[in-house]
């Protein structure tokens, strides 16, 4: 499917900014930390830029910001300067690769994790000026069920819930969805299953979550995609260089490109995981 990259870029380039009405706001969240949420946000932003989308990434984990770490940058200003009124949103935005701009959080500032509505309103007034600057605003929310996280989610056009196939992760994702349900009926919920061994594992994990959510919450869910377990992800995190830039041919990033294409409305077949010699022998024996 990735031999089609030039064709996809051509398709995307034909979707000029003028044909997009409003900036689309997408919150990416998880029921717990450590499931690869920030890695997905950073690499999905880079993948969307390949499809000619102008992207701004907001580090919405206001008390434990790490988008800047994932990009390997050291911004001078952060959302703290925006909240205090010291800087405008244009001053705080930090340009990174492929035309993407980052609105950094402020790690270690505890009071930012529990903003009151007045402070959030000041942020939103500044955000209004982002409308002409980007096609998509990706919000990397904090993990868990804090009210700031839920405010970001419920104010967004779409939410992407990231989970892994492990039962604790699915339980935490269910808890997040239950909280979302109690706050808003209108959120469009998508799920990405991270660190899976194969397509079947991803689909089974999603189906278990979907069954519980349908039965007890009555919420519709959409499986947006999955990401294969890939050791190159861990290496990119250690190197503070996104996978899209350090290993763009990796299995995990191909999955992210596919997910970004789904977000952009360019529907592709999901990538397949290389099975190695075991996969080769298994396939051979089936024939």
C-alpha positions as CSV (number, residue, x, y, z in Angstrom):
1,X,0.0,0.0,0.0
2,X,2.9,2.4,0.6
3,X,3.9,2.3,-3.0
4,X,0.9,4.5,-3.4
5,X,2.5,7.3,-1.3
6,X,2.9,9.7,-4.2
7,X,-0.7,9.1,-5.4
8,X,-2.0,9.7,-1.9
9,X,0.0,12.9,-1.6
10,X,-1.5,14.0,-4.9
11,X,-5.0,13.2,-3.6
12,X,-4.3,15.1,-0.4
13,X,-2.8,18.1,-2.2
14,X,-6.0,18.4,-4.2
15,X,-7.9,19.0,-0.9
16,X,-6.8,22.6,-0.6
17,X,-7.2,24.4,2.7
18,X,-10.0,26.4,1.2
19,X,-12.2,23.3,0.7
20,X,-11.9,22.5,4.5
21,X,-14.5,24.5,6.4
22,X,-13.3,24.5,10.0
23,X,-10.3,23.3,12.0
24,X,-11.0,19.7,13.2
25,X,-10.2,19.1,16.8
26,X,-9.2,15.6,17.8
27,X,-8.4,14.6,21.4
28,X,-6.2,11.6,21.9
29,X,-6.6,10.0,25.3
30,X,-6.3,6.8,27.4
31,X,-7.6,5.3,30.6
32,X,-4.0,4.9,31.9
33,X,-0.5,6.1,31.1
34,X,2.1,4.0,29.3
35,X,0.0,2.8,26.4
36,X,1.8,4.9,23.7
37,X,-0.6,7.8,23.5
38,X,1.9,10.5,23.0
39,X,3.9,8.5,20.5
40,X,0.7,8.1,18.4
41,X,-0.1,11.8,18.6
42,X,3.4,12.8,17.5
43,X,3.7,10.3,14.7
44,X,0.1,10.8,13.5
45,X,0.7,14.5,13.2
46,X,3.7,13.8,11.0
47,X,1.7,11.3,8.9
48,X,-1.2,13.8,8.5
49,X,1.4,16.4,7.3
50,X,2.4,13.9,4.5
51,X,-1.2,14.1,3.3
52,X,-0.9,17.9,3.1
53,X,-2.7,18.7,6.3
54,X,-1.6,21.6,8.5
55,X,-1.4,20.3,12.0
56,X,-1.0,21.8,15.4
57,X,-0.3,19.6,18.4
58,X,-1.5,20.7,21.8
59,X,0.2,19.1,24.8
60,X,-2.9,18.8,26.9
61,X,-1.2,16.8,29.6
62,X,-0.9,20.1,31.6
63,X,0.8,18.7,34.6
64,X,3.2,16.2,33.0
65,X,3.9,17.5,29.5
66,X,6.0,15.3,27.2
67,X,5.2,16.1,23.6
68,X,8.3,18.4,23.5
69,X,10.4,15.4,24.8
70,X,9.0,13.2,22.0
71,X,9.9,15.7,19.4
72,X,13.3,16.3,21.0
73,X,12.7,20.1,21.4
74,X,13.2,22.6,24.2
75,X,10.6,25.4,23.7
76,X,11.2,28.7,25.4
77,X,7.5,29.3,26.2
78,X,4.6,27.0,27.2
79,X,0.9,27.0,27.8
80,X,1.8,28.5,31.2
81,X,2.7,31.8,29.5
82,X,-0.6,31.7,27.7
83,X,-2.6,31.2,30.9
84,X,-0.8,34.0,32.6
85,X,-1.4,36.4,29.7
86,X,2.3,36.9,29.2
87,X,2.2,35.6,25.7
88,X,-0.2,35.2,22.8
89,X,-0.8,31.8,21.3
90,X,1.2,32.8,18.2
91,X,4.2,33.4,20.5
92,X,4.0,30.1,22.2
93,X,3.6,27.9,19.1
94,X,6.9,26.1,18.3
95,X,7.6,24.9,14.7
96,X,8.9,21.4,14.2
97,X,9.2,19.0,11.2
98,X,6.9,19.1,8.2
99,X,5.3,22.4,9.1
100,X,3.8,21.1,12.3
101,X,3.5,23.5,15.2
102,X,3.5,22.4,18.9
103,X,1.7,24.2,21.7
104,X,3.9,23.0,24.6
105,X,2.6,22.0,28.0
106,X,4.4,22.8,31.2
107,X,5.7,19.7,32.9
108,X,5.8,19.7,36.7
109,X,3.5,22.6,37.2
110,X,0.9,21.0,39.4
111,X,-1.7,23.7,39.3
112,X,-2.0,23.4,35.5
113,X,-3.4,19.9,35.9
114,X,-6.5,21.3,37.6
115,X,-7.5,24.4,35.7
116,X,-10.7,26.2,36.6
117,X,-13.2,27.2,33.9
118,X,-12.0,30.8,33.8
119,X,-8.5,29.7,33.0
120,X,-9.7,27.3,30.4
121,X,-11.9,30.1,28.9
122,X,-8.8,32.2,28.5
123,X,-7.1,29.4,26.7
124,X,-10.0,28.8,24.4
125,X,-10.2,32.5,23.4
126,X,-6.6,32.2,22.3
127,X,-7.3,28.9,20.5
128,X,-9.9,30.7,18.4
129,X,-7.0,32.3,16.5
130,X,-5.7,28.9,15.5
131,X,-8.6,28.4,13.2
132,X,-6.8,30.0,10.2
133,X,-3.5,28.4,11.1
134,X,-4.3,24.7,10.9
135,X,-6.7,22.1,9.5
136,X,-6.4,19.7,12.5
137,X,-5.7,20.4,16.1
138,X,-4.4,17.2,17.8
139,X,-4.7,17.3,21.6
140,X,-2.5,14.9,23.6
141,X,-4.6,14.8,26.8
142,X,-3.4,13.6,30.1
143,X,-4.1,10.0,31.0
144,X,-6.9,9.2,33.4
145,X,-10.2,10.8,34.4
146,X,-9.2,14.3,35.5
147,X,-11.8,17.0,34.8
148,X,-9.3,18.9,32.5
149,X,-9.0,15.7,30.4
150,X,-12.7,15.3,30.2
151,X,-13.2,19.0,29.3
152,X,-10.7,18.7,26.4
153,X,-12.4,15.5,25.2
154,X,-16.0,16.8,25.4
155,X,-15.0,20.0,23.6
156,X,-13.4,18.1,20.7
157,X,-15.0,16.9,17.5
158,X,-13.6,13.4,17.9
159,X,-11.8,11.4,20.5
160,X,-9.3,8.6,19.9
161,X,-9.0,6.3,22.9
162,X,-5.7,4.4,22.9
163,X,-5.4,1.0,24.6
164,X,-3.4,-2.2,24.5
165,X,-4.8,-5.8,24.5
166,X,-4.0,-6.3,28.2
167,X,-7.1,-6.6,30.4
168,X,-6.1,-3.8,32.8
169,X,-5.7,-1.4,29.8
170,X,-9.2,-2.4,28.5
171,X,-10.7,-1.9,32.0
172,X,-9.1,1.6,32.2
173,X,-10.4,2.4,28.7
174,X,-13.9,1.3,29.7
175,X,-13.6,3.6,32.8
176,X,-12.7,6.5,30.6
177,X,-15.5,5.9,28.2
178,X,-18.0,5.6,31.1
179,X,-16.8,9.1,32.3
180,X,-17.1,10.5,28.8
181,X,-20.7,9.1,28.6
182,X,-21.6,10.8,31.8
183,X,-20.3,14.2,30.5
184,X,-21.5,14.2,26.9
185,X,-23.7,12.2,24.5
186,X,-22.2,13.8,21.4
187,X,-18.6,12.7,21.3
188,X,-17.5,10.7,18.3
189,X,-15.4,7.9,19.9
190,X,-12.7,6.0,18.0
191,X,-10.4,3.3,19.3
192,X,-6.7,2.5,18.5
193,X,-5.3,-0.8,19.8
194,X,-1.6,-0.4,20.3
195,X,1.2,-3.1,20.7
196,X,-0.6,-5.9,19.1
197,X,1.0,-9.0,17.6
198,X,-1.4,-9.3,14.7
199,X,-4.7,-8.1,13.2
200,X,-6.7,-10.8,15.0
201,X,-5.5,-9.7,18.4
202,X,-6.4,-6.1,17.7
203,X,-9.9,-7.0,16.6
204,X,-10.5,-9.4,19.5
205,X,-9.5,-6.7,22.0
206,X,-11.7,-4.1,20.3
207,X,-14.7,-6.5,20.2
208,X,-14.4,-7.2,24.0
209,X,-14.4,-3.5,24.7
210,X,-17.2,-2.8,22.3
211,X,-19.4,-5.6,23.8
212,X,-19.1,-4.1,27.3
213,X,-19.6,-0.5,26.1
214,X,-22.6,-1.4,24.0
215,X,-24.2,-3.5,26.8
216,X,-23.6,-1.1,29.7
217,X,-23.1,2.3,28.2
218,X,-25.0,2.2,24.9
219,X,-22.2,4.1,23.2
220,X,-21.1,3.5,19.6
221,X,-17.4,2.8,19.0
222,X,-15.3,2.8,15.9
223,X,-12.1,0.8,15.5
224,X,-9.9,3.4,13.8
225,X,-6.9,1.0,13.6
226,X,-4.1,-0.8,15.4
227,X,-0.4,-0.6,15.8
228,X,2.0,-3.6,15.7
229,X,4.3,-4.1,18.6
230,X,7.6,-2.8,17.3
231,X,10.9,-2.5,19.2
232,X,11.8,0.5,17.0
233,X,9.2,2.5,18.9
234,X,11.1,2.2,22.2
235,X,14.3,3.1,20.4
236,X,12.8,6.3,19.0
237,X,11.5,7.3,22.4
238,X,15.0,6.9,23.9
239,X,16.5,8.9,21.0
240,X,13.8,11.6,21.3
241,X,13.2,11.4,17.6
242,X,9.7,10.4,16.3
243,X,9.4,7.1,14.5
244,X,8.2,8.9,11.4
245,X,11.6,10.5,11.1
246,X,13.9,7.9,12.5
247,X,12.4,4.7,11.0
248,X,9.6,5.7,8.5
249,X,9.6,2.1,7.0
250,X,8.9,0.5,10.4
251,X,5.8,-1.7,10.9
252,X,4.5,0.6,13.6
253,X,4.8,3.8,11.6
254,X,3.1,2.1,8.6
255,X,0.2,1.5,10.9
256,X,0.2,5.1,12.0
257,X,0.1,6.2,8.4
258,X,-2.9,4.0,7.8
259,X,-4.6,5.4,10.9
260,X,-3.9,9.0,9.7
261,X,-5.2,8.1,6.3
262,X,-8.5,7.0,8.0
263,X,-8.6,10.2,9.9
264,X,-8.1,12.1,6.6
265,X,-10.7,10.1,4.8
266,X,-8.2,8.4,2.5
267,X,-9.2,4.8,3.2
268,X,-6.5,2.1,2.7
269,X,-6.1,-1.5,3.4
270,X,-4.4,-2.1,6.8
271,X,-0.7,-3.0,6.7
272,X,0.3,-6.6,7.4
273,X,2.8,-7.6,10.0
274,X,5.8,-9.5,8.7
275,X,5.7,-13.0,10.1
276,X,9.4,-13.9,9.7
277,X,10.4,-17.5,9.1
278,X,7.7,-18.7,11.5
279,X,5.0,-16.9,9.6
280,X,6.5,-18.1,6.3
281,X,6.4,-21.7,7.4
282,X,2.9,-21.4,8.9
283,X,1.6,-19.9,5.6
284,X,3.4,-22.6,3.6
285,X,1.8,-25.4,5.6
286,X,-1.7,-24.0,5.2
287,X,-1.4,-24.3,1.4
